[in-house]
Amino acid sequence: MSTASAGVEPVRPEPESAPPRMKNSARGTGDRVFRWSLTAAGTTVLAIMAAVGVFLLLKAGSALKVAGFSFLTTAAWQPDVHHFGIAAVLPGTLLIAAVAVFFSVPLALGTALFITEVAPRRLRRTLIAMVDLMAAVPSVVYGLWGLFFLQGHVIGFSRWLSDWFGWIPFLHVDGTQPGEPLASSSVYTASSFIAGLVVALMVAPIQCSVMREVFAQAPPGEREGAYALGATRWGVIRAVVLPYGRGGIIGGTMLGLGRALGETIAVYMIISPVFTIQWHILQTGANSVSSLIALHYGDSSEFGMSALMAAGLALFVLTLVVNFTASSFVARSRSGSQSEA
């Protein structure tokens, strides 16, 4: 009697198991080339930055030896008689940058959220291309536009701010009275406020690009979970996108601030240089470190050139401090920690 008729299943031979695959931790030639290329690129960037700092320090050595700490407290620029400092132009630089960031951050943030969360897919590509194109416009074009178009349209707004909020110290304009219709409009031209508006339009595309890239990487699972729980579009933005993109918001803001601090041509074309500490942002007359260098670069003596290099060194250090501060905040954020990993 066969085994099949007896109800006993025939014994089937077990299939031969494949030998376990050994992990090969050795990198290929392409991986090694790619890794060393990235290392060389990063090292080159750091070396260039260090070389710029060393160059400015060497060129500014003679001026810094003469001025000493008074270089930061003197509000005059007379290097030929050894009486110079950046106490008058450094506050102007910070004020113009502050005005620029005040107006550019809401504009960039709103544009980035609209592109990633609201705009249709077909329109999204067009908007991204337009924003990137704005970032490529030369500074001199923004300066000409601000000088011949924006300034004439902003004077009325500056007058309104001075009339209604002149009790705030930095919004007060000397020589004007609230509600005076015949007051000259020349006191509102070439101000830190107008220069800051122009710089805001210059740095907003860069900030928008950084924020947009971070917002687009928000976890889709958390988005879908929020929608499944009944959240609205604004609820998803507030609960998922903005917390995740906090690092991008800070990084984009600081990146724009760094460019605003060093903007030269547009600011130089708009402001009326004064060498006093000008805290009234609506009043004519302003200055910045970069415009100071552009103004005196062509007619400076050898010692005056060293003084200009010292001003450039101060601006370089200030920009580095801003960027490193931004990096520390970004690294602590959720999106920054994931990108670091």
C-alpha positions as CSV (number, residue, x, y, z in Angstrom):
1,M,0.0,0.0,0.0
2,S,1.4,3.4,-1.0
3,T,1.9,6.2,1.5
4,A,-0.6,8.4,-0.3
5,S,-3.4,5.8,0.2
6,A,-2.4,5.3,3.9
7,G,-3.0,9.1,4.5
8,V,0.6,9.9,5.2
9,E,2.0,12.9,3.2
10,P,5.3,12.3,1.5
11,V,8.3,14.0,3.1
12,R,9.4,16.9,0.9
13,P,13.0,17.9,0.8
14,E,13.6,21.3,2.4
15,P,14.9,23.9,0.0
16,E,18.5,24.9,0.3
17,S,18.7,28.2,2.1
18,A,20.8,30.8,0.4
19,P,24.0,31.9,2.2
20,P,23.6,35.2,4.1
21,R,24.8,38.2,2.2
22,M,27.8,39.9,3.6
23,K,27.6,43.7,4.1
24,N,30.2,45.5,2.2
25,S,31.1,48.6,4.1
26,A,33.8,49.6,1.7
27,R,32.9,52.7,-0.3
28,G,33.0,52.7,-4.0
29,T,35.2,55.0,-6.1
30,G,32.2,57.3,-6.8
31,D,31.3,57.6,-3.1
32,R,34.9,58.4,-2.2
33,V,35.2,61.0,-5.0
34,F,31.9,62.6,-3.9
35,R,32.9,62.7,-0.3
36,W,36.2,64.3,-0.9
37,S,34.7,66.8,-3.3
38,L,32.3,67.9,-0.7
39,T,35.0,68.1,1.9
40,A,37.2,70.1,-0.5
41,A,34.4,72.5,-1.3
42,G,33.5,73.1,2.4
43,T,37.2,73.6,3.3
44,T,37.6,76.0,0.4
45,V,34.7,78.1,1.6
46,L,36.1,78.3,5.1
47,A,39.6,79.1,3.8
48,I,38.2,81.9,1.7
49,M,36.3,83.4,4.6
50,A,39.4,83.2,6.8
51,A,41.5,84.7,4.1
52,V,39.1,87.7,3.7
53,G,39.2,88.2,7.5
54,V,43.0,88.1,7.6
55,F,43.3,90.4,4.6
56,L,41.0,93.0,6.2
57,L,42.8,92.7,9.5
58,L,46.2,93.3,7.9
59,K,45.1,96.2,5.9
60,A,43.3,97.8,8.8
61,G,46.2,97.3,11.2
62,S,47.7,100.7,11.0
63,A,44.3,102.5,11.4
64,L,43.3,100.3,14.4
65,K,46.6,101.0,16.1
66,V,46.0,104.7,15.9
67,A,42.3,104.7,16.7
68,G,42.1,101.9,19.2
69,F,38.8,101.5,21.0
70,S,37.8,105.0,20.0
71,F,37.1,103.6,16.5
72,L,33.8,102.3,17.8
73,T,32.9,105.5,19.7
74,T,34.0,108.4,17.4
75,A,31.2,109.9,15.3
76,A,33.4,111.6,12.7
77,W,35.4,110.6,9.7
78,Q,38.6,112.5,9.3
79,P,41.3,109.8,9.0
80,D,43.9,112.3,7.7
81,V,44.0,114.0,11.1
82,H,43.6,110.7,12.9
83,H,40.0,111.5,14.1
84,F,37.7,108.8,12.7
85,G,35.3,106.1,13.8
86,I,32.1,104.3,12.9
87,A,29.9,105.4,15.8
88,A,27.8,107.5,13.4
89,V,27.5,105.0,10.6
90,L,27.1,101.7,12.5
91,P,23.7,102.7,14.0
92,G,22.5,103.8,10.6
93,T,23.5,100.4,9.2
94,L,21.5,98.7,11.9
95,L,18.5,100.9,11.4
96,I,18.3,100.4,7.7
97,A,18.7,96.6,8.2
98,A,16.0,96.6,10.9
99,V,13.6,98.5,8.7
100,A,14.3,96.1,5.8
101,V,13.7,93.0,8.0
102,F,10.6,94.5,9.5
103,F,8.9,94.7,6.1
104,S,10.6,91.8,4.3
105,V,9.9,89.0,6.8
106,P,6.0,89.2,6.7
107,L,6.2,89.6,2.9
108,A,8.5,86.6,2.5
109,L,6.6,84.5,5.0
110,G,3.3,85.1,3.4
111,T,4.6,84.5,-0.1
112,A,6.2,81.2,0.9
113,L,3.1,80.0,2.6
114,F,0.9,80.9,-0.3
115,I,3.2,79.1,-2.8
116,T,3.5,75.9,-0.7
117,E,0.0,75.7,0.8
118,V,-2.5,77.7,-1.2
119,A,-1.4,78.2,-4.8
120,P,-2.4,75.6,-7.5
121,R,0.3,73.4,-8.8
122,R,0.4,75.1,-12.2
123,L,0.6,78.5,-10.7
124,R,3.2,77.4,-8.2
125,R,6.0,76.9,-10.7
126,T,5.4,80.4,-12.2
127,L,5.5,82.0,-8.8
128,I,8.7,80.2,-7.8
129,A,10.3,81.3,-11.1
130,M,9.2,84.9,-10.5
131,V,10.6,85.0,-6.9
132,D,13.9,83.5,-8.0
133,L,14.0,86.1,-10.8
134,M,13.6,88.9,-8.4
135,A,16.6,87.7,-6.4
136,A,18.7,87.9,-9.5
137,V,17.9,91.6,-10.2
138,P,21.0,93.8,-9.8
139,S,21.2,96.1,-6.8
140,V,21.6,99.2,-9.0
141,V,18.2,98.5,-10.6
142,Y,16.6,98.4,-7.2
143,G,18.4,101.6,-6.3
144,L,17.2,103.5,-9.4
145,W,13.7,102.3,-8.9
146,G,13.7,103.4,-5.3
147,L,15.2,106.8,-6.1
148,F,12.9,107.8,-9.0
149,F,9.7,105.9,-8.3
150,L,9.3,104.6,-4.7
151,Q,10.6,107.7,-2.9
152,G,7.9,109.9,-4.4
153,H,5.1,107.6,-3.4
154,V,6.4,106.9,0.1
155,I,6.8,110.6,1.2
156,G,3.0,110.8,1.9
157,F,3.2,107.7,4.1
158,S,6.2,109.0,5.9
159,R,4.4,112.3,6.6
160,W,1.4,110.4,8.0
161,L,3.6,108.3,10.3
162,S,5.3,111.5,11.5
163,D,2.0,113.3,12.1
164,W,0.3,110.5,14.1
165,F,3.2,108.6,15.6
166,G,5.8,111.4,16.0
167,W,5.6,111.0,19.8
168,I,7.7,107.8,19.3
169,P,11.3,109.1,19.3
170,F,12.6,107.3,16.2
171,L,9.5,108.4,14.2
172,H,9.9,112.1,15.0
173,V,11.0,114.5,12.3
174,D,12.7,117.7,13.4
175,G,11.3,120.9,12.0
176,T,7.8,119.7,11.3
177,Q,4.5,120.1,13.1
178,P,1.7,117.5,13.0
179,G,-1.0,118.3,10.5
180,E,1.0,121.1,8.8
181,P,-0.1,120.9,5.1
182,L,2.5,123.3,3.7
183,A,5.5,121.5,5.3
184,S,8.2,120.8,2.8
185,S,8.4,117.2,1.7
186,S,12.2,117.4,1.3
187,V,12.7,116.6,5.0
188,Y,11.3,113.1,4.3
189,T,13.5,112.2,1.3
190,A,16.7,110.2,1.4
191,S,15.9,108.7,4.7
192,S,16.7,105.4,6.4
193,F,13.0,104.5,6.0
194,I,13.1,104.7,2.2
195,A,16.4,102.9,2.0
196,G,15.1,100.2,4.3
197,L,12.0,99.7,2.1
198,V,14.2,99.3,-1.0
199,V,16.5,96.8,0.8
200,A,13.4,94.9,2.0
201,L,12.4,94.2,-1.5
202,M,15.9,93.1,-2.3
203,V,16.2,90.6,0.5
204,A,12.6,89.3,0.5
205,P,13.1,86.9,-2.4
206,I,16.1,85.2,-0.7
207,Q,14.1,84.9,2.6
208,C,11.1,83.5,0.7
209,S,13.2,80.9,-1.1
210,V,14.7,79.6,2.2
211,M,11.3,79.5,3.9
212,R,9.6,77.9,0.9
213,E,12.0,75.0,0.7
214,V,11.6,74.2,4.4
215,F,7.8,74.5,4.3
216,A,7.7,72.1,1.4
217,Q,9.4,69.4,3.5
218,A,6.9,69.4,6.3
219,P,5.9,65.7,7.0
220,P,2.9,64.7,4.8
221,G,1.8,62.3,7.4
222,E,1.2,65.0,9.9
223,R,-0.6,67.1,7.3
224,E,-2.9,64.3,6.5
225,G,-3.5,63.5,10.1
226,A,-4.4,67.1,10.9
227,Y,-6.9,67.1,8.0
228,A,-8.3,63.8,9.1
229,L,-9.0,65.3,12.5
230,G,-11.0,68.1,10.9
231,A,-8.4,70.8,10.8
232,T,-8.8,73.6,8.3
233,R,-6.0,74.8,6.0
234,W,-5.0,77.5,8.5
235,G,-5.1,75.0,11.3
236,V,-2.6,72.7,9.4
237,I,-0.4,75.7,8.7
238,R,-0.5,76.8,12.3
239,A,-0.1,73.3,13.9
240,V,2.2,71.5,11.4
241,V,3.9,73.8,8.8
242,L,5.0,76.7,11.0
243,P,6.3,74.7,13.9
244,Y,8.2,72.4,11.5
245,G,9.6,75.4,9.5
246,R,10.7,77.5,12.5
247,G,14.3,76.9,11.6
248,G,13.7,78.0,8.0
249,I,12.0,81.1,9.2
250,I,14.9,82.0,11.4
251,G,17.5,81.1,8.9
252,G,15.8,83.0,6.1
253,T,15.4,86.1,8.3
254,M,19.0,86.1,9.4
255,L,20.2,85.5,5.8
256,G,18.3,88.5,4.7
257,L,19.6,90.5,7.6
258,G,23.1,89.7,6.7
259,R,22.6,90.9,3.2
260,A,20.8,94.0,4.4
261,L,23.7,94.9,6.6
262,G,26.1,94.8,3.7
263,E,24.0,96.3,0.9
264,T,25.9,99.1,-0.8
265,I,24.8,100.4,-4.1
266,A,21.1,100.8,-3.5
267,V,21.6,102.4,-0.1
268,Y,24.3,104.7,-1.5
269,M,22.0,105.9,-4.3
270,I,19.1,106.7,-2.0
271,I,20.4,108.2,1.3
272,S,21.9,111.6,1.9
273,P,25.0,110.9,3.9
274,V,25.4,112.5,7.3
275,F,28.1,111.8,9.8
276,T,26.0,112.2,12.9
277,I,24.0,109.5,14.9
278,Q,20.7,109.8,13.1
279,W,18.0,107.9,15.0
280,H,15.0,109.5,13.2
281,I,14.4,107.0,10.4
282,L,11.8,109.2,8.6
283,Q,14.0,112.2,8.5
284,T,16.4,113.0,5.6
285,G,20.0,112.0,6.2
286,A,21.4,108.6,6.9
287,N,24.5,106.6,6.5
288,S,25.9,103.0,6.6
289,V,29.2,101.4,6.8
290,S,29.0,100.1,3.2
291,S,28.0,103.4,1.7
292,L,30.8,105.1,3.7
293,I,33.3,102.8,2.0
294,A,31.8,103.5,-1.4
295,L,31.8,107.2,-0.8
296,H,35.4,107.6,0.2
297,Y,37.1,104.7,-1.6
298,G,38.2,106.8,-4.6
299,D,39.7,109.8,-2.8
300,S,41.3,108.3,0.3
301,S,44.9,108.4,1.1
302,E,46.9,105.4,2.2
303,F,46.0,105.8,5.8
304,G,42.4,106.7,4.8
305,M,42.2,103.4,2.9
306,S,43.4,101.6,6.0
307,A,40.6,103.3,8.0
308,L,38.1,102.1,5.3
309,M,39.4,98.6,5.7
310,A,38.8,98.8,9.4
311,A,35.2,99.8,8.7
312,G,34.9,96.8,6.4
313,L,36.4,94.5,9.0
314,A,33.8,95.7,11.5
315,L,31.0,95.0,9.0
316,F,32.5,91.6,8.3
317,V,32.6,90.6,11.9
318,L,29.0,91.9,12.4
319,T,27.8,89.8,9.5
320,L,29.6,86.7,10.9
321,V,28.0,87.1,14.3
322,V,24.6,87.4,12.7
323,N,25.1,84.3,10.6
324,F,26.5,82.1,13.4
325,T,23.7,83.2,15.7
326,A,21.2,82.1,13.0
327,S,23.0,78.8,12.6
328,S,22.7,78.1,16.3
329,F,19.0,78.8,16.3
330,V,18.4,76.7,13.1
331,A,20.3,73.7,14.5
332,R,18.0,73.7,17.6
333,S,14.8,73.7,15.5
334,R,13.0,70.6,14.3
335,S,13.7,71.1,10.6
336,G,17.3,72.1,11.3
337,S,18.0,69.0,13.4
338,Q,16.6,66.7,10.7
339,S,18.8,68.4,8.1
340,E,21.8,68.0,10.3
341,A,21.1,64.3,10.5
